[in-house]
Amino acid sequence: MKQKRLPGYSERKHLRRRGILKYRRGDNRPIHPERTIHERPELIDTRVRIGDWEGDTVLGGPGKGGLVTAIKRRSRYLEMGLIANKEASTAEQVMCNMLAGTVPVLSVTLDNGSEFANFRQIEQTLEAPIYFADPHSPWQRESNENVNGLIRFFFPKGTDFRAVSHEQVERVLHLINHRPRKCLGWLFPIEFLNCCS
């Protein structure tokens, strides 16, 4: 039986448990990509060329900023930059600033997060195609997911990135790029990049 509600009346405060209002995440509408990972050339899967990137974000607690990360698929060389929020324009600016100086950028594979909604502008700036992994499929960008786990060692979940300095980010970046990798014959990513690019 439906009754007319009075303005401002809430049944919630009359319930025994009153219901806890939970933090509502930002706009999580799916991105409608022009290119999916299934359209990506097989050459990218082989990891034989320098210039193919994977990108993602590492976020702090709600409203606490985060990092945009990008890793070269061949050399495992990492770039990352601070973001103050999860807005697409912020992630676009940081991603473009990070990768615009690296030559060449041949492709970028991203996840479907709303922070990459401005992917067309990123494509135009970098002059490289962007491919999107399937939702909930981290294994399709395994290099990036692996390095994000390394980053979490330094910046655990819930970190307030507003209190993190650029110097701290650069220090972590240096440590990760100077970490020997079995897949590179125990070379550091920076060594592999310098000797094999």
N, C-alpha and C positions, 0 to 999 in steps of 0.2 A: 504494500500500500504506500503510494507516494504522497508525501505531504509537502506543502509549500514551505520553503525554508525562509527564515528571517535573514535579512542582510547581516553579514558579519558573524553568523552563527556557525559553529564548527562542532560536529559530533565528536571529533577527536578528543576534546578535553573532557568529555563525559564518559569515555571508555576507561576500563580498569587500567589498561596499560598505556593509554594516551597516544601510543605510537610515537616512535622517535623519528624525527625528520632527519633524513640522511642527506649528506652532501650530494648535490646533483652535479654530475660531470658536465663539461661543456658540450657544445654541439657535436654530436657523434654521428651525424648523417654520413652515409657512405659517400666516398668520392666515386665519380663515374669516370674512370680512366679511359684515355684514348688507346693506350697500349697496356696489355697485361703481360705478365711474365711468360705466358704461353706463346706470345708473339715475339719474344726476345730471340735474336739469332743464336744458333747453337754455338757459335764462336765465343760468345760471352760465357757460356757454361763451361767451356774448356779452360778458362783462366790463362790463356796463352798471351794475351796482350795487356799492356799497361794502359790504363785509362778508363777501365770499367769500374764503377763505384757502386756501393750499397749504402743507403742512408736510413737513418732512424732518429728517434729522440730518446733521451733518458730523462724522465721527469721526476721532480721532487714531490713533496706533498701538494695538496690542493692550493693553488695560487702561489707556489713557491719557486716557480721558474723551472729551468732544466737545461739540458744540453742538446744541441743538434750534433749528431755524429755521422761521419762518412768514412768508409774504409775502402781502399783499393782492393779489388778482388784478387789481383795477381800477387801483389807484394805485401798485403795486409797492413799497408801504411795507413795510419789513422789521422784524420783531421776532426776537430770538434770545437764548438763555440757555444758560449752561454746565451740562453734566451730568457727574457724576463717573464714570458707567459707562453701559452700554447697557441696563440693566434697565428693564423696562416701567414699573415704579412711579416710577422717577426721571424718565423722559421724560414721563410723565403729569403729575407734579407741576409740572415746568418749563413744559410746554405750557399747563396750566391757569392758572398764575400769569401767564404772558405775555399770554394772550388774555382772561382774565376781566375785565380792566380796560378792554378795547377794546370799544366799542359801535358798531354791533352786530356780533355774530358770527352770520352767517346759514348758513354751511356751511364745512366744512374738508375738503380733499382730501389724503390722505396716501399714502405708498408702503406696500408690504407688509412693511416691516421688523419684526422681532420686538420692537423697542423700542416699537411702537405697539399691542402686544397688549392693553393696557388701554383700548382705544378706547371701550368702553361707559361707563367712568367719565368719560372726557373729554367724551363727548356729554352726560352728565347734568350735569356741572359747567357746561359752556358753553351748554347748552340749544340745541344746534345739531347737525344731522345730519353724520355723517362718511362720506365716500365714499373708497373705495380704488382707486388706479390698478392696472392690470394689472401682474403681475411683469415685471421687465426692460423697462419701457416709460417711460423718463424723459421722452419727448416729451409724455406726457399731463399732466405738471406742469412745463411748460417754464419758467415764471417762476421757480419755486423752484430748478430745476436750474441756470438761468442765474445766479441770485444766489449759489448755493453755489459756483459757479466764481469769482465775485468774492471770496467769503470765503476761498477757497483761496489767493488772491494774498497775503493777510495771514497766513493760517495754513496753510502747505503740508501735504501728506500726511505723516503721521508726527509731527505736532506733539503735544507732551505738554500737553494742556489742563489738567492738574493744576497746571501752572506758569503758566497764563494767569490774569490777574486780571480781576475784573468791570470795572475801569476800562478795560482794554485792549479788552474786548468792546464796551463802550459807545462807545469811540473809533471802532472799526471800524464799528459800527452807525451812528454819526453820519456818517462819511464816505460810506457806501453810500446812506443816505437823503438825502444832500445831493449826489448825483451826477446831473447832468442826463440825462434819458432821451428818446431820439428818439420813442418811442411815446407820450410824454406831452407832445409839443410842446416838448421841451427844458426842461420844468420838472423840478425836483427832486421825488422822491416825496413829501417832506414838504410842499412847496408845493402840489402837486396835491391832496394829502389835505386841506389847510387851505382851499383855494379851491373845491374841487368836492365836498366831502362834505356 
